[in-house]
Amino acid sequence: MHILSSLFDTFIKNRSYFVNTLFVVIGFRANYNRSMVMDYTFRINEVFMEDGFKTKVTMDPSGFVLLSDYVPSIVQEIRYFSTYNFIGDRIDCYEQPCAIITVEAARALKTVSNELNVMGYRMKVFDCYRPAGAVRHFVMWGIEDTDIRMKEYFYPDLVKQDLFKLGYVASQSSHSRGSTIDLTLLDMKTGKEVDMGSPFDMFSEVSHPDYRGITDEQYNNRMLLQTVMVRNGFVPIDCEWWHFTLKDEPYPDTYFEFPVSADYLLKGRT
């Protein structure tokens, strides 16, 4: 415990945020208690963002809604509620398979959906709001060398520890601020996902939106999704074609901890 306390104080004084380094130095592999380590990770998350500024962590879901209440036409496949994801387990804090998002993002996505419906598509959603506790689950998994059971499906060409360095998995995620969505298009004529050239959460160069080693049709499908999302106020990232964040997100400095649960979200609302 003394070692943990000293490390925490040192990190705070240096205004640094290197969670993976913290775990290696304190000897996580030398049988430190998992809950103790996660508690210290949470304390660091509370104090500093990656850019060194103060961040706020809260359990308050009052600014959030079920996306299906605003966009009833969406198809939901919340991957982190299932075991079919890059870890292979249901992720911490995913209590129900529902897409939760900020009111502002939901309103913008309603317009996105209307545009896509006219073109013959529906939105298929893999993830929206992601609790900070779920991200900590990702970090803990990233430190454990031996668990690579899903490697061949999600990161066949990478060492799992490189997923953080290359930006595919973050130690602090925009999803936890509530206005980010992972999605694809569903063709209403076929009832199938549109071919984007790589599946959701394939951590590889082939998933970069501007990757040209795919067919013209696959590239054009990505650009169709990106164009509609950007036109309605969302910003893409350079390594995942499915990931978009509302440009004018309402909580740019706040990370939320409440579970992915419709019951929790709606508790006390009339």
N, C-alpha and C positions, 0 to 999 in steps of 0.2 A: 504493500500500500504506500510506503514511503517513497518508493521508486516512482510510482504513478503520480503522486502528488508533486514531486520535484519536476518530473517531465511536464506536467500540466502547467506549472508556474513558469517554466522556461519557455514553453510555447507561447504563452500569453505575453510575456515580456518581449519576445522577439516578433510579435504580431504575425506569426506564421501559421499556416494551415496545411500540415502534411500528415494526414491521418495514417496513410500506409506506413510511413516512416515511424510514426509513433508506435504502431503495433510491433514492428520488427525490433525496435530498440528495447521495449519493455519485455520482450520475450514471450509473445503470445503463444508461440509454439512450445514453450516450456511450461505449459499447463496452467496459465493464468486463468482465473475464473471469467467465463464469457460475459456474464452479466456485468461484472465489474468493469471490464474493458469497454463494453457498450455504453455504460454510464459515463465514462470519461470521454468517449467519442461524442456523446450527446452534449456534454458540457462545452466541449470545443465548438461544436456546431452552433450552440447558443451564442457564443461570444463573438466569433468572427466568420465572415464569409470568406470565400477564396481570395477576394481582392483586398481583404484586410479591414473592412468596415464592419461596424456593429450590425448584427442581424437579430431579428425577432422570431421567436418560436412560439406558436400558440396552438391550442386545441379548439379554438372558436370556429365553427363551420357556418356562421351566419351569412357570410357572403357567397355561399356555394349553393348549387342546385344539382338535381339529377339532370344530366344532359337530355335524357329521353323525354323529360317534361317539356323541353323547349323544341326538341327535334325528334318527334315520335317515329320518324322514318329510319332512324339509325339502326344499324345492325351492330350488336355488341359481342365482342369476343375478348373479354378481359383476361389477358394471358397470365398476369401475375396472380390471379385467383386460382389458376390451374397449375399443374406441374409441367405443362408444356411450355417451358421458357428456358433461358440460357443457364439457369441454375439447376432446374429439375425438381424443385419443390414449390409448394405454394408459398408466396412471399409474405413475410410478416406484415400485419396490419391490413391485409386484404381479407375482409370478413364476408363480403358479399360481392358477386360479380356485376358491378354497376359502374357506369361512367359518371364521375362527379367532377364538376368544374365550376369556375367562378361565373356569376351571373353575366358579367360583361363578355366573357368568352362564349358563353352559351348563346347570347344574342347574336354575336357575330357568326357563330356556326349555323344558326338558323338561316341566315342569308346564304351562307355557303351551300347548305343543303338544298335550298330552293333553286339555286343556280344549277347544281349538279342533277337534281331531279329532272329539270327541263332537258338536260343532255342525255338522260337515260341511266343515271348513276345514283347510287346511294352511298352514304358514308359508312364505312365499316371501321369501328373504333376498337383499338387494342388497349389503350391506356389513356387516362387523363390525369386527374389529380393523383399524386403518389405521395403517401405520407413519408415524412423524414425517417420514420422507423423502418420503412421498407428499404430506403436507400442505405441505412446502416446495415441491413441484412446483406445488401449487395457488397458493401465494403468488407464485412466479415468473411463472406464467401471468397472474395478476391484474395484474401491473405492465406487461405488454406490451399496449399499446393496440390493436394492429392485428389480433390473433388473436381474431376474434369469429365463427368459422365455425359454432359451435353455438348462437348466440344465439337464432335463431328457434325452436329446439326446447326450450331450457331456461331462458332468461331474456329473452323477447321484449320485455318492457316496462321492462327495467332497463339501465342502463349497467353494464358488467361490474365496474368499480371499486367500485360501490355494493354488490356482493354481500357484501363484507367488512363494510362499515359497517352493513348491515342484518341481519347475523348469519347469512346463508345459507351463507357459507364462512368458516371461522375460520382465523386464523394459527396457532392451537394448538387441536387438536381433542380432544374427549373420546374419540373413537374410538381415539386413540393410547394411551389408558390401558387399553384392552382389554375394557371391559364395556359398550360401546355397540353397538346393532344398528339397522340400517335394514331395515325389512321391510314386507310387505303380506300380505294374505290371498289364498289360492287356493281357489276353490270346487271341491270334489272332484266335484260332479255335472257341471259344465261343463268343468272342466279349465282355466278361465281365471281371471285376476286379478279380484278383487272390485272394483267401480267405486268408487273413493275420491274422484272429482271432479277429480282432477289426477294426473298421472303422477309417479313418483319423480323427485326432483331438479328439479321444476318450481319455480324460484325466483320466487315470486309470492305475493301475498296469498291467492290461491285455495288455496294449500297450507297455510295456517295451520289448525291442527286445529279451531278454533272458527269458521271462516269459514262464514257462512250463505247466501252467494250460490250455493249448490249445491242439488241436490235433497235432500229429506228422506232418501231411501234412501242417497244418497252420504254424507250427514252421519252417519246411523245406522251405516253401515259403519265410518266412522272411530271413532266412539264405541265400537263393539264391540271393535275392535282395542285402543283405548286402555284400556278397562275391564279387559280380560283382562290386559294388560301391567301396569297399575298394581296390580291385585289380587295379582300375583306379584312385586312388589317393584321395578318399573321406573318411571322418571320420564320424562314427555314433555317436549318443549320447545314454545315457543309459535309457531314459524314453520314446522315440518315435521311433518306428520301421521305420517310413517314412522319417526321418530327417537326412540329410547328408551335410557336409561342405567340400569343397575342402581343403585338407591339406595345400597345398602351395598357399593359397588364396592371390591375388595380393594386397588387401587393408585391412590388418589385423587391422589397427588402424583408419580406416576411415568409417564413417557412412553417408549414402547418404539420401537426402531428396527429390529428384525429383520424380514425380508421376509415377505410373505404367500406362504408356501410350505409345503406339507405335508412336503416332503422336509426342509426346514430344521427345522421344528417337531419332527419325529419322529426326527431324527438322534441317535443315541446312546441312544434309549429302547428298553427291552426289552418 
